[in-house]
Amino acid sequence: MPVRVRGSKLDTDKKIRGVVMTEITISRLSPHLIQPRELTQLNALLKQFSPKAAPLTMVDLRTMVQQNFLFVARNEGKNNIVGMTMLAYYHKPTGRVGIIEDVIVDQAYRRQGIGRALVQRAIDTGRRCGLKHIELTSNPSRVEARALYTSLGFKERDTGCFRLEL
């Protein structure tokens, strides 16, 4: 079910930074209904977030959406995707847990509550799915994003994060 982003900054037909906004909705992308135009829009968002990232293929996207929760923020007036995030989940010996990946909002739509709405939708979904906790990582240079996560109740952990490049 789509969630409408509400608030004084997102009222219908309000002009923000030169962009006339209509309704922004947050919804889960369905694996069976993905259109090529959506793939193009998601790849454009990914380029803003990580310029070196390889573009997703339709197979990549369908696989991600079948195995995880991929939420998109859509400007209904222009019918384009302006934000996204993914909630992945898995089972481990101590319980079922989730991780939020790639919270991305188009540069033209930032600071309007869309990132908050995307993360909140992921949190609400995690609760409904009975997850024990949700984790996320954020580069220390992303000060505004880290403030958002803290305001939503995330706490920085005292643990090392390791990665092995393959």
C-alpha positions in Angstrom: 0.0 0.0 0.0 1.5 3.4 -1.0 2.3 5.8 1.8 1.9 9.5 1.1 4.7 11.8 2.2 2.9 14.7 4.0 4.0 17.9 5.5 4.3 21.5 4.7 7.2 20.9 2.4 5.4 18.3 0.3 1.9 19.9 -0.2 0.3 19.4 -3.6 1.5 21.9 -6.2 3.8 23.7 -3.8 6.9 25.1 -5.5 10.2 24.0 -3.9 13.5 25.1 -5.4 11.8 25.8 -8.7 10.2 22.3 -8.9 6.4 22.1 -8.8 5.7 19.1 -6.6 2.7 16.9 -6.6 2.2 14.0 -4.3 5.1 11.8 -3.3 4.2 8.2 -2.5 6.4 5.5 -1.0 5.6 2.0 -2.2 7.2 -1.4 -2.6 8.4 -2.2 -6.1 6.7 -5.4 -7.4 9.0 -7.8 -9.2 6.3 -8.6 -11.8 5.4 -5.0 -12.6 8.8 -3.5 -13.2 9.0 -1.3 -16.3 12.1 -0.5 -18.3 11.6 3.2 -17.5 11.8 2.4 -13.8 15.1 0.5 -14.3 16.5 3.6 -16.0 15.3 5.9 -13.2 16.8 3.6 -10.5 20.1 3.5 -12.4 20.1 7.3 -12.5 19.6 7.4 -8.7 22.4 4.9 -8.2 24.8 7.0 -10.3 24.1 10.0 -7.9 24.9 7.8 -4.9 27.8 5.8 -6.3 29.2 7.1 -9.6 31.4 4.0 -10.1 28.6 1.5 -9.5 27.7 -0.7 -12.5 24.2 -0.2 -13.8 21.6 -2.7 -12.7 20.1 -5.0 -15.3 16.5 -6.0 -15.4 17.5 -9.5 -14.1 19.5 -7.9 -11.2 16.6 -5.7 -10.3 14.0 -8.5 -10.4 16.2 -10.7 -8.3 16.7 -8.0 -5.7 13.0 -7.2 -5.6 12.0 -10.9 -5.3 14.4 -11.5 -2.4 14.1 -8.2 -0.5 11.9 -5.2 0.0 12.8 -2.4 -2.4 10.9 0.8 -1.7 10.6 3.7 -4.1 9.5 7.3 -3.7 7.6 8.4 -6.7 6.6 11.9 -7.8 3.1 11.0 -8.9 2.6 14.2 -11.0 5.6 13.3 -13.1 5.4 9.5 -12.6 9.1 9.3 -11.9 11.1 7.6 -9.1 12.8 10.2 -6.9 14.1 8.0 -4.1 14.7 4.4 -3.1 16.0 2.2 -0.3 16.2 -1.6 0.2 15.4 -3.6 3.3 17.2 -7.0 3.1 16.6 -9.6 5.8 18.1 -12.9 6.7 18.0 -15.6 9.4 21.0 -16.2 11.7 21.4 -18.3 14.8 20.4 -15.4 17.1 17.3 -14.4 15.1 15.9 -12.9 12.0 17.5 -9.5 11.3 17.5 -6.8 8.6 19.8 -4.3 7.0 18.8 -1.1 5.2 20.9 -0.5 2.1 21.3 2.4 -0.3 19.0 5.2 1.0 19.0 7.4 -2.1 17.0 10.6 -2.8 17.4 12.5 -6.1 19.4 15.7 -5.5 16.5 17.9 -6.7 14.2 16.3 -4.0 16.5 16.3 -0.9 15.6 17.9 2.4 11.9 17.4 1.9 11.3 14.4 4.2 11.6 11.7 1.4 14.6 9.9 2.9 12.9 9.9 6.3 9.7 8.4 4.8 11.7 5.7 2.9 13.6 4.6 6.1 10.5 4.7 8.2 8.7 2.5 5.7 11.6 0.0 5.9 11.4 0.1 9.7 7.7 -0.4 9.8 8.1 -3.4 7.4 10.8 -4.8 9.5 8.5 -4.7 12.6 5.7 -6.3 10.7 8.1 -9.1 9.6 9.2 -9.7 13.2 12.8 -8.7 12.7 14.9 -8.6 15.8 16.8 -5.5 14.7 17.7 -3.5 11.6 21.2 -2.4 10.9 22.6 0.1 8.4 26.0 1.7 7.6 26.7 5.2 6.8 29.9 7.0 5.8 30.9 9.5 8.5 31.1 12.2 5.9 27.3 11.9 5.4 26.5 14.1 8.3 22.8 14.8 7.4 22.1 11.2 6.7 23.6 10.1 10.0 21.5 12.7 11.8 18.4 11.3 10.1 19.2 7.8 11.2 19.9 8.9 14.8 16.6 10.8 14.9 14.8 7.6 13.8 16.3 5.7 16.8 19.4 4.1 15.2 22.4 4.0 17.5 26.0 3.8 16.4 27.6 0.5 17.5 31.0 0.0 19.0 32.0 -2.7 16.6 34.5 -3.0 13.7 33.1 -3.5 10.3 35.2 -5.8 8.1 35.1 -6.3 4.4 36.9 -8.7 2.0 36.9 -7.6 -1.6 36.3 -10.6 -3.9 
